[in-house]
Amino acid sequence: MLQEFGVNNMVINSAVKELPVPNDFMCYVAMVETLNNRLRDKILNLDTIGLMIVDEAHYNSFGKLFRFYEKGVVLGVTATPLSSNINIRMKDTYDELIVGESISSLIDSGFLARAVTYHHHVGLTSLKVGRSGDYTVSSSERLYNNHAMQDKLLAAYKEKCVGQKTLIFNNGIATSQYVYATFQEAGFDIKHLDHTHTTKERKDILQWFREKKDAILTSVSILTTGFDEPTVECIILNRATKSLTLYFQMIGRGSRVLPDKKEFKVIDLGNNLHRFGLWDEPVNWPSIFETPELYLDGIPSDEFIEINYRYEMPEELSRKFAKSDPIHMDIPETHRQVMSSGQRPKVVIDLSLAQHVRMCMENSSSVEEALHLADLLKDEFEYRIRMYARCLSKTSESYVKWLQDEYKRTLKVTIIRDSHHAFGNGNTEESV
């Protein structure tokens, strides 16, 4: 790119063992470790360099270079001026923050595509935070590798992304491989990519992804930076992160504009939206630059997100139950009424089940349709169960999961049983 601009430059790589002085180069381009080694071995010195430009400046690996460069100007460039190391503030390295254009202004000016974000709530209280300040791979894989999460991911893709070029981000190679197997089994053309692939394998996979219109690529930590594929139409965050930088980078992979692409989709399966807000929301970068610890302390915890989460049935789903009224239930209030009348807490579950059965039956003309509607209620009844469990004060995650599975089973069994009266015999035995 520099050559195209007429800038005569040289790449400092591992093959460079010496550097003639003087020379005609206007600019040097190098990776951090390679440049550090050449400076340490005195193959290169920076005394004649007037400007050092540091890309992805939020990473702190560049600091080791600054001891060789004390006379010139350092310009750090990053979309997210928040240090990747919670113990090192960018303010301690850079004297001043120059704030560029906001994402929303770049969208309005036509330089970036607009993100249309869809959120699917996920219980994340089982995740553990590691020394890096982000969720550990092991705890993420325990959560995202299970069948329920794989089903949630596949359903989200089928609902919003079928036929569109889709990039899926995961936290862990095993999770990405599970995603690959799940989508293959469902009949979708998908490939998996991680850092263990050879250079040729990576090149071939990315070439396939570029050329195939409805390609699906599941990956791990390899396409967040330095990857530019404007034809991406859907980003799926099949992971949670506590890193604002990573959140911006993942979504940004879909933000390139094309003549026929003005927006793209984001499917959030990690409550990242509740942690950081929408991708194009205003961010007070000067405040973060000055006092990053205050910003980090203010990020909502998973427990806070879980407690304050309120499920709202999507409008397109509520229309499927247009013949029923009501279709909502206030579980805490129902629990209060049940207890005040001296009944057992389980009556709350019975009342909820009865309402859901009625909703499915009233809006169907066959047992198959009713069972399909029952499947669509999964997010709502799982939320109701969590609210019910909270009313009981002390319950384990395994108990909540058992209640949810039992609720789903009972809902379908009841629909099949009642279908004899509502729809006649039909194909009920085959449905069972």
N, C-alpha and C positions, 0 to 999 in steps of 0.2 A: 504494500500500500504506500509506503514511503517513497519507493521508487516511482510509483505513478505520480506522486506529488513533486517529483524532481529532487528528492532529498537523497543524496548519495550516502548510503548507510552500510554498516557491516554487522552481521550477526555474530555475537560472541558465543560459540558453542564449545563442546568438548574437544573438537578437532583443532581449535585455535591454541597453539602452544607458544606463540610469540606474536608481538604486534609492532610493526615498524613505526618508528617515530622520527620525523613527522609523517603524516599521511593526509590523504584528501577526503577522509570521511567526515561528514557533517553530523553523523548520529551513529550511536551504537545501540543494538537491541540485544537483550540478554535475559535469561532466566536468573532468578536470585542466586541459587546455589552455584551455578556456573560462574557468574560474575564475581561472587564472593571468593571462590577458589582462585580466579585469575588475579584478583586484587591482592589476596593473601600471598600468592606466589610472585607478586610484583611483575607480572607479565603486562599489566595495564595499570596506569594510575589516572586519577580523575582530576588532576590539577588544571587541565585545560578545558574541562567541561563546565559550561555555564549554567546548564539546566538539567536536572534529573527528573524525569517523569515516572511516577510510580503508579502502575495500573492496579486496580483492586486494592486500593490503599488501606482498606479496613483490615487486611491481613497484616500480621506483625512480623512476618519473616523478613521484611525489608529493612528492619531496624539495624541488622548487622552490617548493612552496606554504608550506613551513615557515618560510621567512624572513619571511613576512607574518604569522606566527602564533606568537608567543613567550610569550603569557601564559596560554593555556588548556591543556587536556588533549588529547592525541592518542591515539586508540585505533585501532590497525591490526588489521584482521581478515583472516585467511587460513587456508585449510585446510593450507597447507604453508609454515611460517615459514623458508624458505630463499630467499635473495635470487635474483632472476632474473639479476642481474649478479654474476659471480664476483668482481669487484673491489670490491663494496660489501657489507659485512656488515649484516644487519638489526640486529645488536647496536649498531652505530654510530649508528643512528637511534632505536631504541626502548630504553628503560631496563630493561624487564622483560618476560619472556614468561609469559603466562598460558595454560597448556595446557588445552584443552577435552577433551571426551570422545573416546575412540579410535574408530576406524571399527568395530572388532569389538564394542565395547560398544553403539554405535548400531545395529548389526545385531541384536544380542541383544535390544535394547529395542524392536525393530520399526520404527525410524526409517529404516533403510536396508535395501535388498535385499542378499542374499548373492551374491557373485561366484563363479561356477564357472569356473575358468580352464583353458584348453587351450593347450598350447605346441607350436609347430612350429619346429624349429631352422632358423636361416638363417645362412649364412656371411656375416659382416658386415665382414671385414677389408679389403674394398675401399672402405669408407666413409671419408670425410674429415671432420674436425672443423673448423668455422669459427671466426671470432673470437667468436661468441656463446657458444661452448662446446658447441654442439650440432652434429649432423651437417648438412652442407651439403645444400641442395636438389639441386644438380647431381649429387653423388655418390649420393644416395638415388635419384634418378630413373634413373640408369644401372643401378642394381641392381634396383629394383622395377618398372621398365618392361619388363624382358625377359620372354619367353614363359614361362620356367620359373617365375618368381615369380608371374606372373598365373595360371598353372595351379595353383600351390600355394594361392593365395588362393581360387580358385574351388572347388577340391576341399575346402578347409577349410569354406567356406560350405555346400557341399552336404552335408557330413558332419554338421554341427552346427546350422545356422541356417535351413534351408529352412522357409518358412512363418512365420518369426518376423520381427518388425520389427528391422531391422539397420542399424547406423550404422558406416561404415567411415572410419577416419582415415588420411590419407596425408600425406607430406611433399613437396608439389609438385603444382601444378595439372596438369601433364602426366600424372603418375601417376594422379591421380584420373580424368582423362579416359580413360586406358587402361582403368582399372577399369570405368568406365561402358560402354565399348565391349565389353569382354570379357563382362560380365554380360548386356548386351543381346543379343549374339550367341548366348549360351547360353539365351536365352528368358526371362530374368528382368526384371521391371519395376523399373527403377532410375532415379534422378536424381542429377545432379552439382551441387554447390554450392561456390562459392568467392567471394572478396571482389570479384570483377569483376562479379558479378550486381547488377542494379539492386534497389532496395528492394522494388519490386513483384514482381520475379522471385523474390527470396528469400522474400517473404511467401507467394507461390503455392506454391513448392516445399515450404516447411515446413508449409503447410496440407495439401498432398497427403500428406506424410509422416505427419502427425498422423492423418489420416482413413483411410489405407490400412493394413489389418491387417498385411500381410506386406511392407510397403514396404522398399526398400533405398536408403539415401542415402549416397553417397560424397562426402567433403568434404575441405577443406584449411584448417586453422588458423582456422576461423570458428565452430565449434560447441563449442569447448573451455570457454568461459566464457559466462555470460549466456544459456544455452540450457537449457530445462527441458522435456523431453518424457517423462513418466513411463512411457509405453507401450513404450519401447525395451526389447527383450528380448535383443539380442545386440550386443556391441561388438567390432569387429575392428580391431586395431592393425596396419595394413598399413604400418608404419614402425617405425624404431628411434628412440629419443630418449635423450639423456643428462640430460634434465631430469626430476627427480623430481616437480616441480610439474605438468608437462605429463602425465606418466604418471598421476598421481592424477586430474587434470582429465578426461582422456579416458575413463578407466574410470568415473569418477563420473557420466558422462552416462547410464549405464544403471542407476544405483543407487536411483532413486526407487521407492518402494513403492506398490502398489495392493492392493486387497482380494484379488485373485486373482494377485498377483505378489509372491513372496517371495524369488526369486532371479533372476539373469540370467547370461548367458554372456559370457566374454571369450576371444577368440581372439587369441593373441599371435604375430605374425609378425615380431618384431624383437628377440628375445632379451631383451625388457624385464623379463621375469620373473626371469631370472638376474642382471640388473643391479640391480634394486630389491627383489626379493622379491614375495610376494603382496600385493595391494592392501590386505588387511585385517590384515597382519602388524604387530606393534608397532613403532613408530618412536621413537627417543630424541630427541624434539624439543628438550629443553633442551640436550643436547650439541651438536646441529646449530646451535642458536641461538648458543651460546658459541664453538664452533670449527667453522664450516662447511667450512673448508679441509681439516680432517682427514676429514670425511665424504666430501667430493668426491674426495680422494686415495684413499679406500678403495673407491670404486665399481669393480667388476671391469672390466678392459679387454676389448675384443672378442677380442684374442689370447688372453687368459687363459680367457675363456668358451669359445673354440673348442678350445683345448688340453684343457680339462677336461670338455668335453661327452661324455656317454656316452649313446648311443641305447638306449632300452628299448622294445621292441615293445609297443604297447598290448595289453592283455589281450583286447579284442574282436577284434583282428587275429590274435593268436596262436591263438585258438580256431579260426580258419579253417584252421589247419595242424595240427589235432589228430591227424591220422594219421601225422605225421612226427616223428621223434626222431633226432638233435637238430634244432632249428631255429635255434640260435645258433652263432656262430663267433667265437672270439677271434683277430682278425686279427694282432695283434702276436705272439702265441704261435705261430700258424700260420706266420708269416713266419720266426720264429726256427728252427722245426723244418725248414722248407724250406731255409733257408740252411745249417744245420748238416749237412744231408744232401747238400750240394753241388749242389742244383738251382737253376734260374733263379728269380728273384723272381716272375716272371709265373705260376708254378705256384700261387701263393696265389690269384690271380684265377681260375684254372681250377678250383681246389677249391671256391671260393665259388660260382661259377657252377653247378657240378655239384650242389651242395647245394640251391641255389635252384630249379634245374630239377626236381630230385627232389621238393621240397616242393610245387611247383605241380602236378606230374603226379599225385602220390599223393593229393591232396586235391581232384581234379576228375574229372568224368565226361565232359568234352568239351574240345576244344582251346580253345573260347571261354571256358570257365570257367578253364582254366589260364592263358590270357593275361590274364584279368581279375585273377587272383591275382598275376601278375607285376607288373601296374600298382600293386597295393597294396603291393608290396615296395619301392617307389621310395625312401622315406626310409631304409630299412635298407640297401639296396645303395649308396646315395650315401654313407652314413656309413662303410660298409666300405671304399669307395674312398678316402675321406679318411684313414682309419686306415692303409690300405696305402701311400698317398702319403707319409704321415708316416714310415713305416718306411724309405722310400727317401731320406730326409733332404732333398734339394733338389729340389723340384718346383714348377712354376708353377701359378697358378690355372687358366690356360687348359688345361694338361695334365690337371689333375684333372677339369675339365669334359669334356674329350674322353674320358677314361677312363670317366666316368659314362655318357655318351651311348653309347659303344661297348659297355659292359656291358649296358645296356638293350636295345640292338639284338641283341646276341648271345644274351641270355636268351630273347628272343621267337623268334628264328630257330631256336634249339635246341629250344624247346618245339614249334614247328610241325613241325620235322623228325622229332622223336621221337613226335609224335602219331600218325603212320602205324602205329606198332607198338602204342601204348598204347590208342588209341581207334578204330583203323581209319581209312579215308580220310575219312569224314564230309564236312564242308564245309571241308576244309583249304585247298583252292585259293582258295575265296571268302575265307577268313580272311587269307590272304597278301595 
